[in-house]
């Protein structure tokens, strides 16, 4: 009893004084406890080492072949929570080969019959992790394990609702990784009348993942039954599930549509609306195949009162206007309430009307003119106005181009049943039976670990690793910031200096009725501003009052005030400057395509109020203007952040031909401080005479962190940059910002 309590005490002591645990050799004592004859002591030793490993971020467990055998022996005799600790440690162990993996799985498999659901899920995690090491030559073994894993997972669904929910969230991951485990057990996921709503929703998700051409008829009968329930959210989810089955299984799509049409005939408001939404997705998945049902949909227009359902129906009318005899009349009924509609409905109405016009110009000219007028003159929504102006310009200048743009082929939507990225799925499978598997997020997304001091566990090993690996090649910039002892911190603040901005021409006089426009972005006293300079080259009237609007952009920027007053007015042949204050607005944030870098471009429209002329142009945003004056990190937070970011997210670059001021580290600090890029530390590079490394951090006003390592060499007018960030889409912009500041 004393030994097992002492093991827990070591973990608690490490949380308070890690140096003391290291100096007094308590870690070695814990390793000795793993060989103890009492299985409870072994389990507590494993639990303590696991907690220390999580806190320090290092593998202090160090499972060897002899330790492995002791853990497997203790597994059969210790308490259920001791078994969980041991199984979790085994899940992190990497077997030497498939044979060792098979041996461990054989010893762990009896845990699948345990009464405690936590032990069962931990055993499932170990087996799933080790199945990766069995290889294709062990197909029989994998098939046998697949058969053994199904019964314990099914048994968990007979527990209390809360345990069912956790089990279902984990099963959701398991069927994405290995769907064949439960492919014949779909019936156990059918909802019971007394299941709580959160359990029913999870069961529906798993049913969609397990549905196949073998069981689709059975599933459709079940889903049709669910659609008559009293819970509105569950009914909607059930109708949506029918549509997702159609998208997933091409051969069953017609049967799914048949069920949806039967549900539409019930005339139940929310059932009809959800059916219209999913039928739109089916049309996009299988174009030109099931359009015969459009007439039925058109008969139910009166029941549509929700924005998403209306938008879906309007999309169908616009897309298939040539097949609907009274398409213009149907759209006209929606146009009567255009100004009161949701923005999503207004956008679809605008697009559908333009489609209708391009397909049938004689009958819809007046209608399209009315819609364009309402969108561009009466609406306050910038997205709607922008789209209206684009369509107007396309239709007035080149109708053929408008047809190509508006009526072009749409990409076919894909089945998103297994929507988790394979890399994320593998991480989550390794986290089964933890909160990660319930949230479907990696631990670092919702757990903030405490920072550890510089004298923490195995610091000497870290320093040796850095000297051996990071600076093995003199030109290698990719420092890992492990040599903390050698850092010198400059605590004195850099003298204040206002950031400067260089204006560049963004719009020439021939495109803006005789006015040349120059712009640039910077931050002044914590406020992001756009500096504008107007050259009145040939405009007959003075430039006095202007209005400005920004399109959605990657930074969420919009003007705090849309009016620009030039005081004094700018006559022909003169120039004047104005400052526009910008604010970050979430609904102005443009979505970024996965895997693509954020665009620095901001699309801008300016209207000359004196002449009524509107001119459009794009300006590249100076990313350093987004850095927050409150974004400084302390050294320990910087170190923790640097270590936590995957090395694959590093960006490298070399800036050559630097001016002398940008090779002087003190002057670089001053210049960066003026742009809210904060100095962390500097140190000489080991075994590389004349080289010095400097670390900086910056945080945007939208809470994105960027960590930079700059390497300078005495007598060389160049600098190497290594930048780390979790905000991968914005990494290139941050690196370019640093390069521009160094060149400036």
C-alpha positions in Angstrom: 0.0 0.0 0.0 2.9 2.4 0.9 4.7 1.7 -2.4 1.7 2.3 -4.6 0.8 5.5 -2.8 4.4 6.7 -3.1 4.3 6.2 -6.9 1.4 8.6 -7.1 3.2 11.1 -4.8 6.1 11.2 -7.3 3.8 12.4 -10.0 2.4 15.1 -7.8 5.8 16.2 -6.7 6.9 16.4 -10.3 4.1 18.8 -10.9 5.4 21.1 -8.1 9.2 20.6 -8.4 10.4 18.7 -11.5 14.1 19.5 -10.8 13.9 17.8 -7.5 12.4 14.6 -8.9 15.2 14.5 -11.5 18.0 15.2 -8.9 16.8 12.7 -6.3 16.4 9.9 -8.9 12.7 9.4 -8.3 12.2 8.6 -12.0 14.6 5.6 -11.7 12.6 4.5 -8.6 9.4 4.6 -10.6 11.0 2.4 -13.3 12.0 -0.1 -10.5 8.4 -0.1 -9.3 7.2 -1.5 -12.7 9.1 -4.7 -11.7 7.3 -4.9 -8.4 5.6 -8.2 -7.5 2.4 -6.4 -6.6 0.3 -5.6 -9.7 -1.3 -2.5 -8.0 2.1 -1.0 -7.4 3.0 -1.7 -11.1 -0.2 0.0 -12.3 0.4 3.1 -10.1 4.0 3.2 -11.3 2.8 3.2 -14.9 0.1 5.8 -14.1 2.7 8.1 -12.5 5.2 7.8 -15.4 2.4 8.4 -17.9 1.4 11.6 -16.1 5.0 12.8 -16.0 5.4 12.0 -19.7 2.3 14.1 -20.6 3.5 17.0 -18.4 7.0 17.1 -19.6 6.3 16.2 -23.3 9.0 13.5 -23.2 8.9 9.7 -23.2 10.0 8.9 -19.7 8.1 5.5 -19.8 10.7 3.8 -22.1 9.1 0.4 -22.5 11.7 -2.2 -23.2 11.1 -5.9 -24.0 11.5 -6.9 -20.3 9.2 -4.1 -19.1 6.7 -5.1 -21.7 6.4 -8.6 -20.3 6.0 -7.3 -16.8 3.2 -5.0 -17.9 1.4 -7.8 -19.7 1.8 -10.1 -16.6 0.4 -7.4 -14.3 -2.5 -6.8 -16.7 -4.4 -9.9 -15.6 -4.2 -9.2 -11.8 -4.4 -5.5 -11.2 -7.6 -3.4 -10.6 -9.7 -2.3 -13.5 -8.3 1.3 -13.5 -4.8 -0.1 -13.2 -5.6 -2.1 -16.4 -6.7 1.1 -18.1 -3.4 2.8 -17.3 -1.4 -0.2 -18.5 -3.4 -0.5 -21.7 -3.0 3.2 -22.5 0.7 2.8 -22.1 0.7 -0.2 -24.4 -1.2 1.8 -27.0 1.7 4.2 -27.2 4.3 1.5 -27.6 5.6 0.7 -31.1 6.1 -3.1 -31.6 9.3 -4.2 -33.2 7.4 -6.3 -35.9 4.1 -7.9 -36.8 4.9 -11.0 -34.7 5.4 -9.0 -31.5 2.2 -7.0 -32.3 0.3 -10.2 -32.7 1.6 -11.6 -29.4 0.6 -8.4 -27.5 -2.9 -8.4 -29.1 -3.3 -12.1 -28.0 -2.6 -11.1 -24.4 -4.9 -8.0 -24.5 -7.9 -9.6 -26.3 -9.4 -11.1 -23.1 -9.9 -7.5 -21.8 -12.6 -7.2 -24.4 -14.9 -9.2 -22.2 -14.4 -7.0 -19.1 -17.4 -5.5 -17.3 -15.9 -2.0 -17.2 -16.5 -0.1 -20.4 -13.3 1.9 -20.0 -11.2 -1.3 -20.0 -13.0 -2.5 -23.1 -12.4 0.8 -25.0 -8.7 0.9 -24.0 -8.3 -2.7 -25.2 -10.0 -1.8 -28.5 -7.6 1.1 -28.8 -4.5 -1.2 -28.3 -5.8 -3.7 -30.8 -6.7 -1.2 -33.5 -3.3 0.5 -33.1 -1.4 -2.8 -33.4 -3.5 -4.0 -36.4 -1.5 -1.5 -38.4 1.7 -3.5 -37.8 0.2 -6.9 -38.8 0.6 -6.1 -42.6 -1.1 -7.7 -45.5 0.4 -11.1 -45.0 -1.6 -11.5 -41.8 -5.0 -11.1 -43.5 -6.4 -14.1 -41.6 -5.3 -12.6 -38.2 -6.9 -9.3 -39.1 -10.1 -11.0 -40.2 -10.3 -12.9 -36.8 -9.6 -9.7 -34.8 -12.4 -8.0 -36.8 -14.8 -10.7 -35.7 -13.7 -10.4 -32.1 -14.0 -6.6 -31.9 -17.7 -6.4 -33.0 -19.4 -8.1 -29.9 -17.8 -5.9 -27.2 -18.7 -2.8 -29.1 -22.3 -4.0 -29.6 -22.5 -4.8 -25.8 -21.6 -1.2 -24.9 -24.8 -0.1 -26.6 -26.8 -1.9 -23.8 -25.4 0.4 -21.2 -26.7 3.7 -19.7 -27.4 6.5 -22.3 -24.3 8.5 -21.3 -22.0 5.5 -21.8 -23.8 4.7 -25.0 -23.1 8.2 -26.3 -19.4 8.0 -25.5 -19.3 4.5 -27.1 -21.1 5.8 -30.2 -18.7 8.7 -30.6 -15.8 6.2 -30.5 -17.6 3.8 -32.8 -18.0 6.6 -35.3 -14.2 6.8 -35.5 -13.8 3.1 -35.6 -16.2 2.5 -38.6 -14.3 5.3 -40.5 -11.0 3.5 -39.9 -12.3 -0.1 -40.4 -15.9 -0.2 -41.6 -15.9 -4.0 -42.0 -15.8 -4.5 -38.2 -19.5 -3.6 -37.8 -20.7 -3.9 -41.4 -23.1 -6.8 -40.4 -24.3 -5.1 -37.2 -26.2 -2.2 -38.6 -29.4 -3.3 -36.8 -28.0 -2.6 -33.4 -27.7 1.1 -34.3 -31.4 1.4 -35.1 -33.0 3.9 -32.7 -35.2 2.8 -29.8 -38.3 4.8 -28.9 -36.9 5.7 -25.5 -33.3 6.7 -26.6 -32.3 10.2 -25.7 -32.1 12.6 -28.7 -28.2 12.8 -28.4 -28.0 9.0 -28.7 -30.4 8.9 -31.6 -28.4 11.6 -33.5 -25.2 9.6 -33.1 -26.8 6.4 -34.2 -28.0 8.1 -37.4 -24.5 9.2 -38.2 -23.2 5.6 -37.8 -26.1 4.2 -39.9 -25.1 6.5 -42.8 -21.5 5.3 -42.5 -22.5 1.6 -42.5 -25.3 1.7 -45.1 -24.5 -0.3 -48.2 -26.4 -1.8 -51.2 -27.1 -4.9 -49.2 -28.9 -3.2 -46.4 -30.3 0.0 -48.0 -33.9 -1.2 -48.2 -33.9 -2.1 -44.5 -32.3 1.3 -43.7 -34.8 3.3 -45.8 -37.8 1.6 -44.1 -36.3 2.6 -40.7 -35.5 6.2 -41.7 -39.0 6.6 -43.2 -40.4 5.5 -39.8 -38.1 8.0 -38.0 -39.5 10.8 -40.2 -42.9 10.4 -38.6 -41.5 11.0 -35.1 -42.6 14.0 -33.0 -39.1 15.4 -32.4 -38.5 18.0 -35.1 -34.7 17.9 -35.0 -34.6 14.1 -35.2 -37.1 14.1 -38.1 -35.0 16.6 -40.0 -31.8 14.6 -39.4 -33.6 11.4 -40.6 -34.8 13.1 -43.8 -31.3 14.5 -44.3 -29.9 10.9 -43.8 -32.1 9.6 -46.7 -30.6 12.2 -48.9 -27.0 11.4 -47.8 -27.7 7.7 -48.5 -28.7 8.7 -52.1 -25.5 10.7 -52.5 -23.4 7.8 -51.1 -25.0 4.9 -53.1 -25.7 5.7 -56.8 -27.7 2.5 -57.4 -30.0 3.2 -54.5 -30.6 6.9 -55.3 -33.8 6.3 -57.1 -35.3 4.4 -54.1 -34.2 7.2 -51.8 -35.9 9.7 -54.0 -39.1 7.6 -54.0 -39.1 7.7 -50.1 -38.5 11.5 -50.2 -41.4 12.0 -52.5 -43.7 9.9 -50.2 -42.6 12.1 -47.3 -43.3 15.3 -49.3 -46.9 14.0 -49.8 -47.4 14.1 -46.1 -47.4 17.9 -46.4 -45.7 18.2 -43.0 -44.0 21.6 -43.1 -40.5 20.8 -41.8 -40.4 17.4 -43.6 -41.1 19.0 -47.0 -38.5 21.7 -46.3 -35.8 19.3 -45.4 -36.7 17.1 -48.4 -36.2 20.0 -50.7 -32.8 20.8 -49.2 -31.5 17.2 -49.7 -33.1 16.8 -53.2 -31.0 19.9 -54.3 -27.9 17.9 -53.2 -29.1 14.8 -55.1 -29.5 17.0 -58.2 -26.0 18.3 -57.8 -24.7 14.7 -57.3 -26.6 13.2 -60.3 -27.3 16.0 -62.8 -29.9 15.4 -65.5 -31.2 12.2 -64.0 -34.1 12.8 -61.6 -35.5 16.2 -62.8 -38.9 14.6 -63.4 -39.7 15.2 -59.8 -39.4 19.0 -60.1 -43.1 19.4 -60.8 -43.9 17.8 -57.4 -41.5 20.2 -55.7 -43.1 23.2 -57.4 -46.5 22.2 -56.1 -45.2 22.6 -52.5 -43.8 26.1 -52.7 -46.4 27.4 -50.2 -45.0 25.3 -47.4 -41.5 26.8 -47.7 -40.8 29.4 -45.0 -37.2 28.7 -43.9 -34.2 30.4 -45.6 -32.3 27.3 -46.5 -35.3 25.5 -48.0 -36.3 28.6 -50.0 -32.7 29.0 -51.2 -32.6 25.4 -52.3 -35.9 25.6 -54.2 -34.9 28.8 -55.9 -31.6 27.2 -56.9 -33.6 24.3 -58.5 -35.9 26.7 -60.3 -33.0 28.7 -61.7 -30.9 25.7 -62.6 -33.8 24.0 -64.5 -35.7 27.1 -65.7 -35.8 25.7 -69.3 -37.8 22.7 -68.0 -40.2 24.6 -65.9 -42.9 26.3 -68.0 -43.7 29.0 -65.4 -40.2 29.5 -63.9 -40.4 33.3 -64.2 -43.8 33.3 -62.4 -42.5 31.1 -59.6 -39.5 33.4 -59.1 -41.8 36.4 -59.2 -43.7 35.1 -56.2 -40.4 35.1 -54.2 -39.4 38.5 -55.5 -42.5 40.1 -53.9 -40.8 39.7 -50.5 -37.2 40.2 -51.7 -36.3 42.9 -49.3 -37.5 41.0 -46.2 -35.7 37.7 -47.2 -32.6 36.3 -45.6 -29.3 37.2 -47.4 -28.9 33.5 -48.6 -32.3 33.7 -50.2 -31.6 37.1 -51.8 -28.3 35.8 -53.3 -30.0 32.7 -54.7 -32.9 34.8 -56.1 -30.4 37.2 -57.8 -28.5 34.3 -59.4 -31.7 32.3 -60.4 -33.2 35.4 -62.0 -30.1 36.0 -64.1 -30.0 32.3 -65.1 -33.7 32.5 -66.1 -33.0 35.7 -68.1 -30.0 34.0 -69.9 -32.2 31.1 -70.8 -35.4 33.1 -71.7 -34.4 36.7 -72.3 -37.7 37.8 -74.0 -40.0 37.2 -71.0 -37.7 38.0 -68.1 -36.0 41.3 -69.1 -38.1 43.4 -66.9 -37.8 41.0 -63.9 -34.0 40.8 -64.1 -33.8 44.7 -64.3 -35.9 44.9 -61.2 -33.8 42.4 -59.2 -30.5 44.1 -60.2 -31.9 47.5 -59.1 -33.0 46.1 -55.7 -29.7 44.3 -55.2 -27.4 47.2 -56.1 -29.4 50.2 -54.9 -31.8 49.2 -52.1 -29.6 46.6 -50.3 -27.1 47.2 -47.5 -25.6 43.7 -47.9 -22.1 44.2 -49.6 -22.1 40.6 -50.9 -25.4 41.1 -52.6 -24.4 44.4 -54.0 -21.1 43.1 -55.3 -22.8 40.1 -57.0 -25.4 42.4 -58.5 -22.8 44.8 -59.9 -20.8 41.8 -61.4 -23.9 40.4 -63.1 -25.0 43.8 -64.3 -21.6 44.4 -65.9 -21.4 40.9 -67.4 -24.9 41.2 -68.9 -24.3 44.8 -70.3 -20.9 44.2 -71.8 -20.7 40.5 -72.9 -23.8 38.3 -72.6 -22.0 35.3 -74.0 -19.4 35.6 -71.3 -22.2 35.8 -68.8 -23.6 32.5 -70.1 -20.3 30.8 -69.7 -19.9 32.1 -66.2 -23.4 31.8 -64.9 -24.6 28.7 -66.8 -21.3 26.8 -66.7 -21.1 23.2 -65.6 -21.1 22.9 -61.8 -18.7 20.5 -60.0 -20.5 17.3 -58.9 -20.6 17.2 -55.1 -18.8 14.3 -53.4 -19.9 11.9 -50.7 -18.7 13.3 -47.3 -19.6 10.3 -45.1 -16.0 9.7 -44.2 -15.0 13.3 -43.9 -12.1 13.1 -41.4 -8.6 13.5 -42.9 -6.7 10.2 -42.7 -3.9 11.8 -40.6 -6.4 13.2 -38.1 -8.3 9.9 -38.0 -5.1 8.1 -37.1 -4.4 10.5 -34.3 -8.0 10.2 -32.9 -7.8 6.3 -33.1 -4.8 6.6 -30.9 -6.9 8.7 -28.5 -9.9 6.3 -28.2 -11.4 6.3 -24.7 -10.4 9.9 -24.1 -12.1 13.2 -24.5 -10.4 13.6 -27.9 -12.5 10.7 -29.3 -15.7 12.3 -28.0 -14.9 15.8 -29.4 -13.3 14.4 -32.5 -10.5 16.8 -32.0 -6.8 16.2 -31.2 -5.9 17.0 -27.5 -3.9 20.2 -28.4 -7.1 21.7 -29.8 -8.7 22.0 -26.4 -6.1 21.2 -23.7 -3.7 23.9 -22.6 -0.7 22.3 -20.9 1.3 24.2 -18.2 4.7 25.4 -19.3 7.8 23.8 -17.7 10.8 25.7 -16.5 14.2 25.7 -18.3 15.6 23.2 -15.8 13.0 20.5 -16.6 13.3 16.8 -17.2 16.1 15.7 -19.6 17.2 19.2 -20.5 20.8 18.0 -20.9 19.6 15.4 -23.4 17.7 18.1 -25.3 20.8 20.3 -25.5 22.9 17.4 -26.8 20.2 16.6 -29.4 20.3 20.2 -30.6 24.1 20.4 -30.9 24.2 17.0 -32.7 21.2 17.4 -35.0 20.2 21.0 -35.5 23.6 22.4 -36.2 25.2 19.4 -37.9 25.2 21.4 -41.1 26.3 25.0 -40.9 23.7 26.2 -43.3 20.8 24.5 -41.5 18.5 27.2 -40.1 15.8 24.9 -38.6 16.6 25.5 -34.9 14.4 23.8 -32.4 15.0 26.2 -29.5 16.1 23.5 -27.2 19.3 25.1 -26.0 17.5 27.3 -23.6 20.4 27.8 -21.2 22.4 29.7 -23.8 19.6 32.3 -24.5 20.1 35.8 -23.4 16.9 37.9 -22.9 16.8 41.6 -23.5 14.2 42.8 -21.1 14.6 46.5 -21.9 11.9 47.6 -24.4 12.9 48.9 -27.8 12.4 52.6 -28.3 9.0 53.6 -29.8 9.0 54.0 -33.5 6.0 54.5 -35.8 5.6 51.9 -38.6 6.1 53.3 -42.1 4.1 52.4 -45.2 5.1 52.6 -48.8 2.2 53.5 -51.1 1.8 51.7 -54.5 -0.5 52.5 -57.4 -3.6 50.4 -57.4 -5.8 52.2 -59.9 -4.8 54.3 -62.9 -6.5 57.5 -64.2 -7.9 55.7 -67.3 -9.9 53.3 -65.1 -11.2 55.8 -62.6 -12.2 58.9 -64.6 -9.0 60.8 -64.4 -8.0 59.9 -60.8 -4.8 58.0 -59.9 -5.1 56.1 -56.7 -2.2 54.9 -54.5 -2.7 52.9 -51.3 -0.9 51.1 -48.5 -1.8 49.6 -45.1 -0.3 50.1 -41.7 -1.1 50.2 -38.0 -1.1 53.4 -36.0 -1.6 53.4 -32.2 -3.3 50.0 -32.4 -5.6 51.0 -35.2 -5.3 49.3 -38.7 -5.5 52.0 -41.4 -5.5 52.1 -45.1 -3.6 55.1 -46.4 -5.0 56.5 -49.7 -3.4 59.1 -52.0 -5.5 60.6 -54.8 -3.9 62.3 -57.8 -6.5 64.3 -59.7 -5.0 64.0 -63.2 -7.9 64.7 -65.4 -11.1 64.8 -63.4 -13.0 68.0 -64.2 -14.6 68.2 -60.8 -12.8 68.5 -57.4 -12.4 65.4 -55.4 -14.2 66.0 -52.1 -16.6 63.3 -51.1 -16.0 59.6 -51.7 -17.6 56.3 -50.4 -15.6 53.2 -50.0 -16.5 49.5 -49.6 -14.3 46.4 -49.2 -15.3 42.9 -50.4 -14.9 39.9 -48.1 -11.2 39.2 -47.6 -8.9 36.8 -45.8 -8.5 39.2 -42.9 -12.1 40.2 -42.2 -11.4 43.9 -42.7 -14.0 46.5 -43.4 -14.0 50.3 -43.2 -15.2 51.7 -39.8 -16.7 54.6 -41.8 -17.7 54.3 -45.5 -17.4 58.1 -46.1 -14.1 59.7 -47.2 -14.0 63.5 -47.0 -11.1 65.2 -48.7 -10.5 68.4 -46.9 -9.5 70.6 -48.7 -11.0 69.2 -51.9 -8.5 68.1 -54.5 -8.7 70.2 -57.8 -7.4 69.0 -61.1 -3.6 68.8 -61.2 -3.3 68.4 -57.4 -3.0 65.5 -55.0 -4.3 64.8 -51.5 -4.2 62.0 -48.8 -6.8 60.4 -46.7 -6.8 57.7 -44.0 -9.5 55.1 -43.7 -9.8 53.3 -40.4 -10.3 49.6 -40.7 -11.9 47.1 -38.3 -12.0 43.3 -38.2 -15.5 42.0 -38.7 -16.1 38.2 -38.6 -18.8 38.3 -41.3 -16.4 39.9 -43.7 -14.0 37.0 -43.4 -13.7 35.2 -46.8 -13.4 31.4 -46.6 -10.0 29.9 -47.5 -9.8 26.7 -49.5 -8.3 23.8 -47.5 -4.6 23.5 -48.3 -4.4 26.8 -50.1 -2.6 29.9 -48.7 -4.6 33.0 -47.8 -4.7 35.7 -50.5 -3.2 39.1 -49.6 -5.5 40.8 -52.0 -8.4 43.0 -50.8 -11.0 44.0 -53.5 -12.1 47.6 -53.1 -14.8 49.8 -54.6 -14.8 53.6 -54.4 -17.6 55.9 -55.5 -17.0 59.5 -56.4 -20.1 61.1 -54.9 -19.8 64.2 -57.1 -19.9 62.3 -60.4 -21.5 59.1 -59.4 -18.7 57.1 -60.9 -17.7 53.8 -59.2 -14.3 52.3 -59.8 -13.0 48.9 -58.7 -9.4 47.8 -57.9 -7.5 45.4 -55.7 -4.7 46.2 -53.2 -2.3 43.8 -51.5 -2.6 44.0 -47.7 0.6 44.6 -45.6 0.3 41.6 -43.2 2.4 43.3 -40.5 -0.4 45.8 -40.1 -2.5 43.0 -38.6 0.0 42.3 -35.7 -1.3 43.3 -32.3 0.5 45.6 -29.9 -0.5 43.2 -27.1 1.0 40.1 -28.8 4.2 39.7 -26.8 5.0 36.2 -25.5 7.1 35.5 -22.4 10.1 33.1 -23.0 8.5 30.0 -21.4 5.3 30.4 -23.5 7.4 30.9 -26.6 9.4 27.7 -25.9 6.2 25.7 -25.3 4.6 27.0 -28.4 7.6 26.3 -30.6 7.9 22.7 -29.4 4.2 22.1 -29.8 4.1 23.1 -33.5 4.8 20.2 -35.9 8.1 20.6 -37.8 6.2 20.0 -41.0 4.5 23.4 -40.5 7.9 25.3 -40.7 8.5 27.7 -43.5 12.0 28.6 -44.6 13.4 31.5 -46.7 16.6 33.4 -47.3 16.6 37.2 -47.7 19.7 38.5 -49.7 21.2 41.9 -50.4 20.0 43.4 -47.1 20.8 47.0 -46.3 23.4 47.4 -43.4 20.6 48.3 -40.9 19.0 44.9 -41.5 22.2 42.9 -40.6 22.5 44.8 -37.3 20.4 42.7 -34.8 19.8 45.7 -32.5 18.4 47.8 -35.4 16.3 44.8 -36.6 14.8 44.5 -33.1 13.9 48.2 -33.2 12.4 48.0 -36.6 10.4 44.8 -35.7 9.2 46.3 -32.4 7.7 49.3 -34.4 5.6 46.7 -36.3 4.5 44.7 -33.2 7.0 41.9 -33.8 8.5 41.2 -30.3 12.0 40.1 -29.5 12.3 36.9 -27.4 16.0 36.0 -27.2 19.3 35.7 -29.1 22.2 33.3 -28.9 25.4 32.4 -30.8 25.1 29.2 -33.0 27.3 26.4 -31.5 30.2 25.3 -33.7 29.5 28.1 -36.2 31.8 31.1 -35.7 30.2 34.5 -36.4 26.6 33.1 -36.6 23.9 34.3 -34.3 20.2 33.3 -33.9 17.4 35.6 -32.9 13.9 34.7 -31.9 10.8 36.8 -32.4 7.0 36.4 -31.9 4.0 38.1 -33.3 0.3 37.7 -32.7 -2.4 39.1 -35.0 -5.5 41.0 -33.7 -7.4 37.8 -34.7 -5.2 35.7 -32.3 -3.0 33.9 -34.8 0.5 33.3 -33.4 3.7 33.4 -35.5 7.1 32.3 -34.2 10.2 33.3 -36.1 13.9 32.3 -35.9 16.3 34.6 -37.8 19.9 33.5 -38.4 22.5 36.2 -39.2 26.2 35.7 -40.1 28.8 38.3 -39.4 30.0 40.0 -42.6 27.2 38.5 -44.8 24.3 40.8 -45.9 21.7 38.0 -45.8 19.4 36.5 -43.3 17.8 33.0 -43.0 14.2 32.9 -41.8 12.4 29.9 -40.1 8.8 30.6 -39.3 6.4 28.3 -37.4 2.6 28.7 -37.0 -0.5 26.6 -36.5 -2.3 29.0 -38.9 -0.8 27.4 -42.0 -2.9 29.4 -44.5 -1.3 32.6 -43.3 2.3 31.4 -42.8 3.4 32.6 -46.2 2.0 36.1 -45.7 3.8 36.4 -42.3 7.1 35.2 -43.8 6.7 37.7 -46.7 6.0 40.5 -44.1 9.3 39.7 -42.3 11.2 39.7 -45.6 9.8 43.0 -46.6 10.6 44.6 -43.3 14.2 43.3 -43.5 14.5 44.7 -47.0 13.0 48.1 -46.1 
